[in-house]
Amino acid sequence: GERFAVVFLDPPYDSVRALPTLSRLAEGDCLAPAAVVVLQHPTKAMPPESPGVLALWKHRRFGETTLTFFRTPA
């Protein structure tokens, strides 16, 4: 019954292991309103822009690594 306000996904580099987790989070039942999900991934492998209830908020690029921030509706 717990809901998370902040989730940070930091999978092994060059891995697609975070995508099933991102899909599960995108269902929304474990996220609080206005939750933030941060996904670390290779810059060349961008995730979907709006999976499920998650909406793209912003990107921060650090060379070959990018942090993509998603938010849930308030």
N, CA, C, O and CB atoms as a CASP TS submission, in Angstrom:
PFRMAT TS
TARGET T0000
AUTHOR 0000-0000-0000
METHOD Language model
MODEL 1
PARENT N/A
ATOM      1  N   GLY     1       0.784  -1.200   0.000  1.00  0.00           N
ATOM      2  CA  GLY     1       0.000   0.000   0.000  1.00  0.00           C
ATOM      3  C   GLY     1       0.831   1.272   0.000  1.00  0.00           C
ATOM      4  O   GLY     1       0.287   2.368  -0.134  1.00  0.00           O
ATOM      5  N   GLU     2       2.153   1.137   0.150  1.00  0.00           N
ATOM      6  CA  GLU     2       3.008   2.320   0.145  1.00  0.00           C
ATOM      7  C   GLU     2       3.096   2.910  -1.255  1.00  0.00           C
ATOM      8  O   GLU     2       3.036   2.183  -2.246  1.00  0.00           O
ATOM      9  CB  GLU     2       4.410   1.976   0.666  1.00  0.00           C
ATOM     10  N   ARG     3       3.236   4.218  -1.332  1.00  0.00           N
ATOM     11  CA  ARG     3       3.438   4.908  -2.607  1.00  0.00           C
ATOM     12  C   ARG     3       4.718   5.710  -2.524  1.00  0.00           C
ATOM     13  O   ARG     3       5.041   6.278  -1.481  1.00  0.00           O
ATOM     14  CB  ARG     3       2.231   5.826  -2.956  1.00  0.00           C
ATOM     15  N   PHE     4       5.441   5.756  -3.619  1.00  0.00           N
ATOM     16  CA  PHE     4       6.734   6.420  -3.652  1.00  0.00           C
ATOM     17  C   PHE     4       6.616   7.809  -4.261  1.00  0.00           C
ATOM     18  O   PHE     4       5.898   8.002  -5.242  1.00  0.00           O
ATOM     19  CB  PHE     4       7.742   5.586  -4.433  1.00  0.00           C
ATOM     20  N   ALA     5       7.327   8.785  -3.673  1.00  0.00           N
ATOM     21  CA  ALA     5       7.348  10.153  -4.187  1.00  0.00           C
ATOM     22  C   ALA     5       8.533  10.376  -5.113  1.00  0.00           C
ATOM     23  O   ALA     5       8.466  11.214  -6.013  1.00  0.00           O
ATOM     24  CB  ALA     5       7.390  11.153  -3.035  1.00  0.00           C
ATOM     25  N   VAL     6       9.627   9.630  -4.901  1.00  0.00           N
ATOM     26  CA  VAL     6      10.827   9.750  -5.724  1.00  0.00           C
ATOM     27  C   VAL     6      11.350   8.344  -6.000  1.00  0.00           C
ATOM     28  O   VAL     6      11.495   7.535  -5.083  1.00  0.00           O
ATOM     29  CB  VAL     6      11.919  10.635  -5.022  1.00  0.00           C
ATOM     30  N   VAL     7      11.634   8.058  -7.284  1.00  0.00           N
ATOM     31  CA  VAL     7      12.214   6.775  -7.681  1.00  0.00           C
ATOM     32  C   VAL     7      13.397   7.079  -8.578  1.00  0.00           C
ATOM     33  O   VAL     7      13.280   7.860  -9.522  1.00  0.00           O
ATOM     34  CB  VAL     7      11.163   5.853  -8.409  1.00  0.00           C
ATOM     35  N   PHE     8      14.545   6.461  -8.288  1.00  0.00           N
ATOM     36  CA  PHE     8      15.742   6.631  -9.107  1.00  0.00           C
ATOM     37  C   PHE     8      16.107   5.283  -9.687  1.00  0.00           C
ATOM     38  O   PHE     8      16.395   4.346  -8.944  1.00  0.00           O
ATOM     39  CB  PHE     8      16.926   7.225  -8.284  1.00  0.00           C
ATOM     40  N   LEU     9      16.100   5.171 -11.018  1.00  0.00           N
ATOM     41  CA  LEU     9      16.450   3.931 -11.714  1.00  0.00           C
ATOM     42  C   LEU     9      17.851   4.082 -12.283  1.00  0.00           C
ATOM     43  O   LEU     9      18.093   4.905 -13.165  1.00  0.00           O
ATOM     44  CB  LEU     9      15.420   3.597 -12.845  1.00  0.00           C
ATOM     45  N   ASP    10      18.760   3.284 -11.770  1.00  0.00           N
ATOM     46  CA  ASP    10      20.162   3.328 -12.184  1.00  0.00           C
ATOM     47  C   ASP    10      20.603   1.906 -12.545  1.00  0.00           C
ATOM     48  O   ASP    10      21.324   1.266 -11.780  1.00  0.00           O
ATOM     49  CB  ASP    10      21.071   3.933 -11.051  1.00  0.00           C
ATOM     50  N   PRO    11      20.169   1.414 -13.710  1.00  0.00           N
ATOM     51  CA  PRO    11      20.504   0.037 -14.092  1.00  0.00           C
ATOM     52  C   PRO    11      21.968  -0.077 -14.502  1.00  0.00           C
ATOM     53  O   PRO    11      22.636   0.933 -14.723  1.00  0.00           O
ATOM     54  CB  PRO    11      19.598  -0.437 -15.239  1.00  0.00           C
ATOM     55  N   PRO    12      22.464  -1.308 -14.605  1.00  0.00           N
ATOM     56  CA  PRO    12      23.825  -1.473 -15.141  1.00  0.00           C
ATOM     57  C   PRO    12      23.935  -0.783 -16.502  1.00  0.00           C
ATOM     58  O   PRO    12      23.013  -0.857 -17.315  1.00  0.00           O
ATOM     59  CB  PRO    12      24.192  -2.984 -15.267  1.00  0.00           C
ATOM     60  N   TYR    13      25.048  -0.122 -16.743  1.00  0.00           N
ATOM     61  CA  TYR    13      25.203   0.662 -17.967  1.00  0.00           C
ATOM     62  C   TYR    13      25.024  -0.202 -19.209  1.00  0.00           C
ATOM     63  O   TYR    13      25.391  -1.377 -19.204  1.00  0.00           O
ATOM     64  CB  TYR    13      26.571   1.335 -17.995  1.00  0.00           C
ATOM     65  N   ASP    14      24.464   0.370 -20.271  1.00  0.00           N
ATOM     66  CA  ASP    14      24.158  -0.332 -21.520  1.00  0.00           C
ATOM     67  C   ASP    14      23.207  -1.496 -21.296  1.00  0.00           C
ATOM     68  O   ASP    14      23.313  -2.526 -21.962  1.00  0.00           O
ATOM     69  CB  ASP    14      25.437  -0.833 -22.170  1.00  0.00           C
ATOM     70  N   SER    15      22.286  -1.338 -20.367  1.00  0.00           N
ATOM     71  CA  SER    15      21.329  -2.383 -20.061  1.00  0.00           C
ATOM     72  C   SER    15      19.917  -1.882 -20.321  1.00  0.00           C
ATOM     73  O   SER    15      19.622  -0.704 -20.122  1.00  0.00           O
ATOM     74  CB  SER    15      21.479  -2.850 -18.608  1.00  0.00           C
ATOM     75  N   VAL    16      19.054  -2.771 -20.762  1.00  0.00           N
ATOM     76  CA  VAL    16      17.647  -2.417 -20.943  1.00  0.00           C
ATOM     77  C   VAL    16      16.816  -2.929 -19.766  1.00  0.00           C
ATOM     78  O   VAL    16      15.588  -2.979 -19.843  1.00  0.00           O
ATOM     79  CB  VAL    16      17.109  -2.992 -22.275  1.00  0.00           C
ATOM     80  N   ARG    17      17.481  -3.305 -18.689  1.00  0.00           N
ATOM     81  CA  ARG    17      16.787  -3.855 -17.521  1.00  0.00           C
ATOM     82  C   ARG    17      15.845  -2.858 -16.864  1.00  0.00           C
ATOM     83  O   ARG    17      14.901  -3.266 -16.187  1.00  0.00           O
ATOM     84  CB  ARG    17      17.791  -4.331 -16.509  1.00  0.00           C
ATOM     85  N   ALA    18      16.072  -1.590 -17.041  1.00  0.00           N
ATOM     86  CA  ALA    18      15.217  -0.582 -16.397  1.00  0.00           C
ATOM     87  C   ALA    18      13.885  -0.434 -17.114  1.00  0.00           C
ATOM     88  O   ALA    18      12.924   0.037 -16.506  1.00  0.00           O
ATOM     89  CB  ALA    18      15.927   0.768 -16.353  1.00  0.00           C
ATOM     90  N   LEU    19      13.790  -0.815 -18.377  1.00  0.00           N
ATOM     91  CA  LEU    19      12.546  -0.596 -19.122  1.00  0.00           C
ATOM     92  C   LEU    19      11.362  -1.363 -18.544  1.00  0.00           C
ATOM     93  O   LEU    19      10.278  -0.787 -18.451  1.00  0.00           O
ATOM     94  CB  LEU    19      12.738  -0.990 -20.565  1.00  0.00           C
ATOM     95  N   PRO    20      11.505  -2.649 -18.143  1.00  0.00           N
ATOM     96  CA  PRO    20      10.357  -3.303 -17.497  1.00  0.00           C
ATOM     97  C   PRO    20       9.965  -2.620 -16.187  1.00  0.00           C
ATOM     98  O   PRO    20       8.779  -2.532 -15.867  1.00  0.00           O
ATOM     99  CB  PRO    20      10.673  -4.773 -17.231  1.00  0.00           C
ATOM    100  N   THR    21      10.938  -2.143 -15.437  1.00  0.00           N
ATOM    101  CA  THR    21      10.644  -1.442 -14.192  1.00  0.00           C
ATOM    102  C   THR    21       9.952  -0.118 -14.480  1.00  0.00           C
ATOM    103  O   THR    21       8.995   0.249 -13.798  1.00  0.00           O
ATOM    104  CB  THR    21      11.929  -1.209 -13.383  1.00  0.00           C
ATOM    105  N   LEU    22      10.434   0.598 -15.489  1.00  0.00           N
ATOM    106  CA  LEU    22       9.795   1.856 -15.878  1.00  0.00           C
ATOM    107  C   LEU    22       8.355   1.597 -16.312  1.00  0.00           C
ATOM    108  O   LEU    22       7.458   2.364 -15.963  1.00  0.00           O
ATOM    109  CB  LEU    22      10.589   2.547 -17.016  1.00  0.00           C
ATOM    110  N   SER    23       8.124   0.530 -17.066  1.00  0.00           N
ATOM    111  CA  SER    23       6.760   0.182 -17.497  1.00  0.00           C
ATOM    112  C   SER    23       5.863  -0.113 -16.302  1.00  0.00           C
ATOM    113  O   SER    23       4.703   0.298 -16.273  1.00  0.00           O
ATOM    114  CB  SER    23       6.786  -1.031 -18.440  1.00  0.00           C
ATOM    115  N   ARG    24       6.394  -0.813 -15.332  1.00  0.00           N
ATOM    116  CA  ARG    24       5.605  -1.130 -14.130  1.00  0.00           C
ATOM    117  C   ARG    24       5.288   0.142 -13.353  1.00  0.00           C
ATOM    118  O   ARG    24       4.162   0.319 -12.887  1.00  0.00           O
ATOM    119  CB  ARG    24       6.362  -2.133 -13.225  1.00  0.00           C
ATOM    120  N   LEU    25       6.263   1.023 -13.209  1.00  0.00           N
ATOM    121  CA  LEU    25       6.022   2.300 -12.532  1.00  0.00           C
ATOM    122  C   LEU    25       5.005   3.138 -13.289  1.00  0.00           C
ATOM    123  O   LEU    25       4.216   3.861 -12.680  1.00  0.00           O
ATOM    124  CB  LEU    25       7.329   3.080 -12.378  1.00  0.00           C
ATOM    125  N   ALA    26       5.021   3.044 -14.613  1.00  0.00           N
ATOM    126  CA  ALA    26       4.129   3.842 -15.455  1.00  0.00           C
ATOM    127  C   ALA    26       2.662   3.472 -15.270  1.00  0.00           C
ATOM    128  O   ALA    26       1.776   4.226 -15.671  1.00  0.00           O
ATOM    129  CB  ALA    26       4.512   3.680 -16.909  1.00  0.00           C
ATOM    130  N   GLU    27       2.402   2.318 -14.665  1.00  0.00           N
ATOM    131  CA  GLU    27       1.016   1.953 -14.366  1.00  0.00           C
ATOM    132  C   GLU    27       0.444   2.864 -13.289  1.00  0.00           C
ATOM    133  O   GLU    27      -0.770   3.047 -13.204  1.00  0.00           O
ATOM    134  CB  GLU    27       0.927   0.482 -13.920  1.00  0.00           C
ATOM    135  N   GLY    28       1.321   3.436 -12.468  1.00  0.00           N
ATOM    136  CA  GLY    28       0.920   4.473 -11.538  1.00  0.00           C
ATOM    137  C   GLY    28       0.436   4.037 -10.178  1.00  0.00           C
ATOM    138  O   GLY    28       0.283   4.885  -9.299  1.00  0.00           O
ATOM    139  N   ASP    29       0.184   2.752  -9.955  1.00  0.00           N
ATOM    140  CA  ASP    29      -0.406   2.351  -8.685  1.00  0.00           C
ATOM    141  C   ASP    29       0.572   2.362  -7.512  1.00  0.00           C
ATOM    142  O   ASP    29       0.144   2.238  -6.365  1.00  0.00           O
ATOM    143  CB  ASP    29      -0.987   0.991  -8.821  1.00  0.00           C
ATOM    144  N   CYS    30       1.851   2.505  -7.764  1.00  0.00           N
ATOM    145  CA  CYS    30       2.817   2.552  -6.657  1.00  0.00           C
ATOM    146  C   CYS    30       3.466   3.937  -6.527  1.00  0.00           C
ATOM    147  O   CYS    30       4.396   4.110  -5.739  1.00  0.00           O
ATOM    148  CB  CYS    30       3.904   1.485  -6.860  1.00  0.00           C
ATOM    149  N   LEU    31       2.982   4.920  -7.293  1.00  0.00           N
ATOM    150  CA  LEU    31       3.545   6.267  -7.245  1.00  0.00           C
ATOM    151  C   LEU    31       2.567   7.243  -6.600  1.00  0.00           C
ATOM    152  O   LEU    31       1.361   7.185  -6.840  1.00  0.00           O
ATOM    153  CB  LEU    31       3.913   6.744  -8.654  1.00  0.00           C
ATOM    154  N   ALA    32       3.099   8.126  -5.788  1.00  0.00           N
ATOM    155  CA  ALA    32       2.295   9.177  -5.165  1.00  0.00           C
ATOM    156  C   ALA    32       1.958  10.242  -6.207  1.00  0.00           C
ATOM    157  O   ALA    32       2.632  10.331  -7.233  1.00  0.00           O
ATOM    158  CB  ALA    32       3.046   9.808  -3.956  1.00  0.00           C
ATOM    159  N   PRO    33       0.930  11.047  -5.960  1.00  0.00           N
ATOM    160  CA  PRO    33       0.665  12.176  -6.855  1.00  0.00           C
ATOM    161  C   PRO    33       1.886  13.095  -6.918  1.00  0.00           C
ATOM    162  O   PRO    33       2.538  13.333  -5.900  1.00  0.00           O
ATOM    163  CB  PRO    33      -0.583  12.968  -6.383  1.00  0.00           C
ATOM    164  N   ALA    34       2.190  13.601  -8.084  1.00  0.00           N
ATOM    165  CA  ALA    34       3.329  14.491  -8.340  1.00  0.00           C
ATOM    166  C   ALA    34       4.666  13.821  -8.040  1.00  0.00           C
ATOM    167  O   ALA    34       5.639  14.500  -7.709  1.00  0.00           O
ATOM    168  CB  ALA    34       3.197  15.757  -7.510  1.00  0.00           C
ATOM    169  N   ALA    35       4.722  12.499  -8.155  1.00  0.00           N
ATOM    170  CA  ALA    35       5.977  11.771  -7.938  1.00  0.00           C
ATOM    171  C   ALA    35       6.958  12.064  -9.068  1.00  0.00           C
ATOM    172  O   ALA    35       6.562  12.441 -10.170  1.00  0.00           O
ATOM    173  CB  ALA    35       5.716  10.249  -7.836  1.00  0.00           C
ATOM    174  N   VAL    36       8.236  11.885  -8.777  1.00  0.00           N
ATOM    175  CA  VAL    36       9.307  12.072  -9.755  1.00  0.00           C
ATOM    176  C   VAL    36      10.017  10.733  -9.943  1.00  0.00           C
ATOM    177  O   VAL    36      10.384  10.069  -8.974  1.00  0.00           O
ATOM    178  CB  VAL    36      10.315  13.190  -9.296  1.00  0.00           C
ATOM    179  N   VAL    37      10.203  10.350 -11.200  1.00  0.00           N
ATOM    180  CA  VAL    37      10.968   9.150 -11.539  1.00  0.00           C
ATOM    181  C   VAL    37      12.163   9.602 -12.361  1.00  0.00           C
ATOM    182  O   VAL    37      12.001  10.278 -13.376  1.00  0.00           O
ATOM    183  CB  VAL    37      10.093   8.093 -12.324  1.00  0.00           C
ATOM    184  N   VAL    38      13.362   9.232 -11.927  1.00  0.00           N
ATOM    185  CA  VAL    38      14.596   9.608 -12.621  1.00  0.00           C
ATOM    186  C   VAL    38      15.221   8.342 -13.186  1.00  0.00           C
ATOM    187  O   VAL    38      15.466   7.382 -12.455  1.00  0.00           O
ATOM    188  CB  VAL    38      15.595  10.353 -11.661  1.00  0.00           C
ATOM    189  N   LEU    39      15.477   8.343 -14.483  1.00  0.00           N
ATOM    190  CA  LEU    39      16.080   7.202 -15.156  1.00  0.00           C
ATOM    191  C   LEU    39      17.449   7.599 -15.689  1.00  0.00           C
ATOM    192  O   LEU    39      17.562   8.537 -16.478  1.00  0.00           O
ATOM    193  CB  LEU    39      15.171   6.688 -16.300  1.00  0.00           C
ATOM    194  N   GLN    40      18.490   6.889 -15.261  1.00  0.00           N
ATOM    195  CA  GLN    40      19.834   7.090 -15.811  1.00  0.00           C
ATOM    196  C   GLN    40      20.010   6.098 -16.942  1.00  0.00           C
ATOM    197  O   GLN    40      19.730   4.910 -16.782  1.00  0.00           O
ATOM    198  CB  GLN    40      20.953   6.910 -14.714  1.00  0.00           C
ATOM    199  N   HIS    41      20.481   6.589 -18.105  1.00  0.00           N
ATOM    200  CA  HIS    41      20.608   5.727 -19.275  1.00  0.00           C
ATOM    201  C   HIS    41      21.659   6.291 -20.224  1.00  0.00           C
ATOM    202  O   HIS    41      22.042   7.456 -20.114  1.00  0.00           O
ATOM    203  CB  HIS    41      19.250   5.579 -19.997  1.00  0.00           C
ATOM    204  N   PRO    42      22.128   5.455 -21.166  1.00  0.00           N
ATOM    205  CA  PRO    42      23.046   5.978 -22.184  1.00  0.00           C
ATOM    206  C   PRO    42      22.336   7.039 -23.029  1.00  0.00           C
ATOM    207  O   PRO    42      21.159   6.881 -23.352  1.00  0.00           O
ATOM    208  CB  PRO    42      23.579   4.830 -23.090  1.00  0.00           C
ATOM    209  N   THR    43      23.021   8.086 -23.378  1.00  0.00           N
ATOM    210  CA  THR    43      22.433   9.174 -24.159  1.00  0.00           C
ATOM    211  C   THR    43      21.867   8.681 -25.485  1.00  0.00           C
ATOM    212  O   THR    43      20.867   9.213 -25.968  1.00  0.00           O
ATOM    213  CB  THR    43      23.471  10.255 -24.413  1.00  0.00           C
ATOM    214  N   LYS    44      22.488   7.682 -26.068  1.00  0.00           N
ATOM    215  CA  LYS    44      22.036   7.160 -27.368  1.00  0.00           C
ATOM    216  C   LYS    44      20.813   6.257 -27.254  1.00  0.00           C
ATOM    217  O   LYS    44      20.253   5.872 -28.280  1.00  0.00           O
ATOM    218  CB  LYS    44      23.159   6.396 -28.033  1.00  0.00           C
ATOM    219  N   ALA    45      20.384   5.910 -26.066  1.00  0.00           N
ATOM    220  CA  ALA    45      19.243   5.010 -25.865  1.00  0.00           C
ATOM    221  C   ALA    45      18.167   5.721 -25.054  1.00  0.00           C
ATOM    222  O   ALA    45      17.982   5.438 -23.870  1.00  0.00           O
ATOM    223  CB  ALA    45      19.685   3.701 -25.152  1.00  0.00           C
ATOM    224  N   MET    46      17.460   6.644 -25.696  1.00  0.00           N
ATOM    225  CA  MET    46      16.443   7.429 -25.004  1.00  0.00           C
ATOM    226  C   MET    46      15.203   6.573 -24.716  1.00  0.00           C
ATOM    227  O   MET    46      14.801   5.764 -25.552  1.00  0.00           O
ATOM    228  CB  MET    46      16.060   8.667 -25.842  1.00  0.00           C
ATOM    229  N   PRO    47      14.601   6.750 -23.543  1.00  0.00           N
ATOM    230  CA  PRO    47      13.382   6.014 -23.190  1.00  0.00           C
ATOM    231  C   PRO    47      12.163   6.636 -23.871  1.00  0.00           C
ATOM    232  O   PRO    47      12.268   7.706 -24.470  1.00  0.00           O
ATOM    233  CB  PRO    47      13.186   5.994 -21.657  1.00  0.00           C
ATOM    234  N   PRO    48      11.006   5.972 -23.784  1.00  0.00           N
ATOM    235  CA  PRO    48       9.783   6.580 -24.319  1.00  0.00           C
ATOM    236  C   PRO    48       9.486   7.906 -23.607  1.00  0.00           C
ATOM    237  O   PRO    48       9.830   8.073 -22.437  1.00  0.00           O
ATOM    238  CB  PRO    48       8.583   5.610 -24.168  1.00  0.00           C
ATOM    239  N   GLU    49       8.851   8.839 -24.310  1.00  0.00           N
ATOM    240  CA  GLU    49       8.613  10.165 -23.728  1.00  0.00           C
ATOM    241  C   GLU    49       7.509  10.201 -22.689  1.00  0.00           C
ATOM    242  O   GLU    49       7.604  10.957 -21.722  1.00  0.00           O
ATOM    243  CB  GLU    49       8.285  11.129 -24.808  1.00  0.00           C
ATOM    244  N   SER    50       6.471   9.409 -22.859  1.00  0.00           N
ATOM    245  CA  SER    50       5.355   9.438 -21.910  1.00  0.00           C
ATOM    246  C   SER    50       4.816   8.035 -21.673  1.00  0.00           C
ATOM    247  O   SER    50       3.730   7.696 -22.146  1.00  0.00           O
ATOM    248  CB  SER    50       4.234  10.357 -22.421  1.00  0.00           C
ATOM    249  N   PRO    51       5.568   7.219 -20.945  1.00  0.00           N
ATOM    250  CA  PRO    51       5.060   5.876 -20.658  1.00  0.00           C
ATOM    251  C   PRO    51       3.957   5.918 -19.599  1.00  0.00           C
ATOM    252  O   PRO    51       4.167   6.463 -18.516  1.00  0.00           O
ATOM    253  CB  PRO    51       6.203   4.960 -20.192  1.00  0.00           C
ATOM    254  N   GLY    52       2.810   5.361 -19.890  1.00  0.00           N
ATOM    255  CA  GLY    52       1.706   5.284 -18.925  1.00  0.00           C
ATOM    256  C   GLY    52       1.345   6.630 -18.340  1.00  0.00           C
ATOM    257  O   GLY    52       1.140   7.600 -19.069  1.00  0.00           O
ATOM    258  N   VAL    53       1.267   6.687 -17.004  1.00  0.00           N
ATOM    259  CA  VAL    53       0.899   7.933 -16.321  1.00  0.00           C
ATOM    260  C   VAL    53       2.068   8.899 -16.210  1.00  0.00           C
ATOM    261  O   VAL    53       1.891  10.038 -15.779  1.00  0.00           O
ATOM    262  CB  VAL    53       0.361   7.630 -14.937  1.00  0.00           C
ATOM    263  N   LEU    54       3.263   8.455 -16.594  1.00  0.00           N
ATOM    264  CA  LEU    54       4.447   9.307 -16.489  1.00  0.00           C
ATOM    265  C   LEU    54       4.548  10.258 -17.676  1.00  0.00           C
ATOM    266  O   LEU    54       4.331   9.863 -18.821  1.00  0.00           O
ATOM    267  CB  LEU    54       5.711   8.452 -16.394  1.00  0.00           C
ATOM    268  N   ALA    55       4.871  11.486 -17.397  1.00  0.00           N
ATOM    269  CA  ALA    55       5.075  12.485 -18.446  1.00  0.00           C
ATOM    270  C   ALA    55       6.512  12.982 -18.377  1.00  0.00           C
ATOM    271  O   ALA    55       7.037  13.236 -17.293  1.00  0.00           O
ATOM    272  CB  ALA    55       4.070  13.672 -18.300  1.00  0.00           C
ATOM    273  N   LEU    56       7.138  13.119 -19.526  1.00  0.00           N
ATOM    274  CA  LEU    56       8.505  13.629 -19.583  1.00  0.00           C
ATOM    275  C   LEU    56       8.548  15.023 -18.967  1.00  0.00           C
ATOM    276  O   LEU    56       7.735  15.886 -19.299  1.00  0.00           O
ATOM    277  CB  LEU    56       9.029  13.658 -21.046  1.00  0.00           C
ATOM    278  N   TRP    57       9.487  15.228 -18.085  1.00  0.00           N
ATOM    279  CA  TRP    57       9.637  16.525 -17.437  1.00  0.00           C
ATOM    280  C   TRP    57      10.873  17.233 -17.973  1.00  0.00           C
ATOM    281  O   TRP    57      10.783  18.374 -18.428  1.00  0.00           O
ATOM    282  CB  TRP    57       9.728  16.366 -15.907  1.00  0.00           C
ATOM    283  N   LYS    58      12.044  16.560 -17.925  1.00  0.00           N
ATOM    284  CA  LYS    58      13.262  17.176 -18.444  1.00  0.00           C
ATOM    285  C   LYS    58      14.355  16.127 -18.600  1.00  0.00           C
ATOM    286  O   LYS    58      14.261  15.020 -18.069  1.00  0.00           O
ATOM    287  CB  LYS    58      13.737  18.312 -17.517  1.00  0.00           C
ATOM    288  N   HIS    59      15.402  16.504 -19.348  1.00  0.00           N
ATOM    289  CA  HIS    59      16.595  15.683 -19.535  1.00  0.00           C
ATOM    290  C   HIS    59      17.802  16.478 -19.038  1.00  0.00           C
ATOM    291  O   HIS    59      17.834  17.704 -19.142  1.00  0.00           O
ATOM    292  CB  HIS    59      16.772  15.265 -21.040  1.00  0.00           C
ATOM    293  N   ARG    60      18.779  15.777 -18.503  1.00  0.00           N
ATOM    294  CA  ARG    60      20.067  16.380 -18.164  1.00  0.00           C
ATOM    295  C   ARG    60      21.139  15.449 -18.707  1.00  0.00           C
ATOM    296  O   ARG    60      21.260  14.300 -18.281  1.00  0.00           O
ATOM    297  CB  ARG    60      20.225  16.606 -16.602  1.00  0.00           C
ATOM    298  N   ARG    61      21.915  15.962 -19.656  1.00  0.00           N
ATOM    299  CA  ARG    61      22.939  15.159 -20.313  1.00  0.00           C
ATOM    300  C   ARG    61      24.305  15.408 -19.680  1.00  0.00           C
ATOM    301  O   ARG    61      24.690  16.548 -19.419  1.00  0.00           O
ATOM    302  CB  ARG    61      22.982  15.470 -21.817  1.00  0.00           C
ATOM    303  N   PHE    62      25.023  14.317 -19.440  1.00  0.00           N
ATOM    304  CA  PHE    62      26.372  14.359 -18.886  1.00  0.00           C
ATOM    305  C   PHE    62      27.237  13.468 -19.772  1.00  0.00           C
ATOM    306  O   PHE    62      27.532  12.327 -19.417  1.00  0.00           O
ATOM    307  CB  PHE    62      26.404  13.888 -17.371  1.00  0.00           C
ATOM    308  N   GLY    63      27.643  13.996 -20.928  1.00  0.00           N
ATOM    309  CA  GLY    63      28.436  13.210 -21.878  1.00  0.00           C
ATOM    310  C   GLY    63      27.624  12.065 -22.451  1.00  0.00           C
ATOM    311  O   GLY    63      26.597  12.289 -23.091  1.00  0.00           O
ATOM    312  N   GLU    64      28.076  10.838 -22.226  1.00  0.00           N
ATOM    313  CA  GLU    64      27.387   9.673 -22.765  1.00  0.00           C
ATOM    314  C   GLU    64      26.270   9.163 -21.855  1.00  0.00           C
ATOM    315  O   GLU    64      25.612   8.169 -22.163  1.00  0.00           O
ATOM    316  CB  GLU    64      28.379   8.570 -23.009  1.00  0.00           C
ATOM    317  N   THR    65      26.061   9.856 -20.729  1.00  0.00           N
ATOM    318  CA  THR    65      25.007   9.478 -19.792  1.00  0.00           C
ATOM    319  C   THR    65      23.973  10.594 -19.722  1.00  0.00           C
ATOM    320  O   THR    65      24.318  11.776 -19.712  1.00  0.00           O
ATOM    321  CB  THR    65      25.593   9.181 -18.384  1.00  0.00           C
ATOM    322  N   THR    66      22.704  10.205 -19.675  1.00  0.00           N
ATOM    323  CA  THR    66      21.615  11.167 -19.548  1.00  0.00           C
ATOM    324  C   THR    66      20.718  10.761 -18.389  1.00  0.00           C
ATOM    325  O   THR    66      20.461   9.577 -18.170  1.00  0.00           O
ATOM    326  CB  THR    66      20.802  11.264 -20.863  1.00  0.00           C
ATOM    327  N   LEU    67      20.249  11.753 -17.658  1.00  0.00           N
ATOM    328  CA  LEU    67      19.201  11.542 -16.663  1.00  0.00           C
ATOM    329  C   LEU    67      17.912  12.067 -17.269  1.00  0.00           C
ATOM    330  O   LEU    67      17.836  13.227 -17.674  1.00  0.00           O
ATOM    331  CB  LEU    67      19.532  12.257 -15.292  1.00  0.00           C
ATOM    332  N   THR    68      16.899  11.216 -17.333  1.00  0.00           N
ATOM    333  CA  THR    68      15.585  11.629 -17.828  1.00  0.00           C
ATOM    334  C   THR    68      14.637  11.645 -16.628  1.00  0.00           C
ATOM    335  O   THR    68      14.527  10.669 -15.885  1.00  0.00           O
ATOM    336  CB  THR    68      15.056  10.663 -18.976  1.00  0.00           C
ATOM    337  N   PHE    69      13.965  12.772 -16.463  1.00  0.00           N
ATOM    338  CA  PHE    69      13.047  12.973 -15.339  1.00  0.00           C
ATOM    339  C   PHE    69      11.617  12.882 -15.841  1.00  0.00           C
ATOM    340  O   PHE    69      11.253  13.511 -16.835  1.00  0.00           O
ATOM    341  CB  PHE    69      13.297  14.342 -14.645  1.00  0.00           C
ATOM    342  N   PHE    70      10.814  12.093 -15.146  1.00  0.00           N
ATOM    343  CA  PHE    70       9.382  11.977 -15.431  1.00  0.00           C
ATOM    344  C   PHE    70       8.617  12.425 -14.192  1.00  0.00           C
ATOM    345  O   PHE    70       9.137  12.383 -13.077  1.00  0.00           O
ATOM    346  CB  PHE    70       8.992  10.507 -15.837  1.00  0.00           C
ATOM    347  N   ARG    71       7.367  12.858 -14.403  1.00  0.00           N
ATOM    348  CA  ARG    71       6.489  13.226 -13.290  1.00  0.00           C
ATOM    349  C   ARG    71       5.128  12.573 -13.493  1.00  0.00           C
ATOM    350  O   ARG    71       4.702  12.305 -14.617  1.00  0.00           O
ATOM    351  CB  ARG    71       6.347  14.775 -13.174  1.00  0.00           C
ATOM    352  N   THR    72       4.463  12.327 -12.378  1.00  0.00           N
ATOM    353  CA  THR    72       3.075  11.860 -12.435  1.00  0.00           C
ATOM    354  C   THR    72       2.160  13.053 -12.249  1.00  0.00           C
ATOM    355  O   THR    72       2.594  14.088 -11.744  1.00  0.00           O
ATOM    356  CB  THR    72       2.791  10.768 -11.354  1.00  0.00           C
ATOM    357  N   PRO    73       0.904  12.931 -12.646  1.00  0.00           N
ATOM    358  CA  PRO    73      -0.021  14.057 -12.422  1.00  0.00           C
ATOM    359  C   PRO    73      -0.179  14.351 -10.927  1.00  0.00           C
ATOM    360  O   PRO    73      -0.068  13.457 -10.087  1.00  0.00           O
ATOM    361  CB  PRO    73      -1.405  13.752 -13.049  1.00  0.00           C
ATOM    362  N   ALA    74      -0.434  15.603 -10.621  1.00  0.00           N
ATOM    363  CA  ALA    74      -0.610  16.007  -9.207  1.00  0.00           C
ATOM    364  C   ALA    74      -1.946  15.532  -8.677  1.00  0.00           C
ATOM    365  O   ALA    74      -2.271  15.774  -7.515  1.00  0.00           O
ATOM    366  CB  ALA    74      -0.504  17.540  -9.054  1.00  0.00           C
TER
END
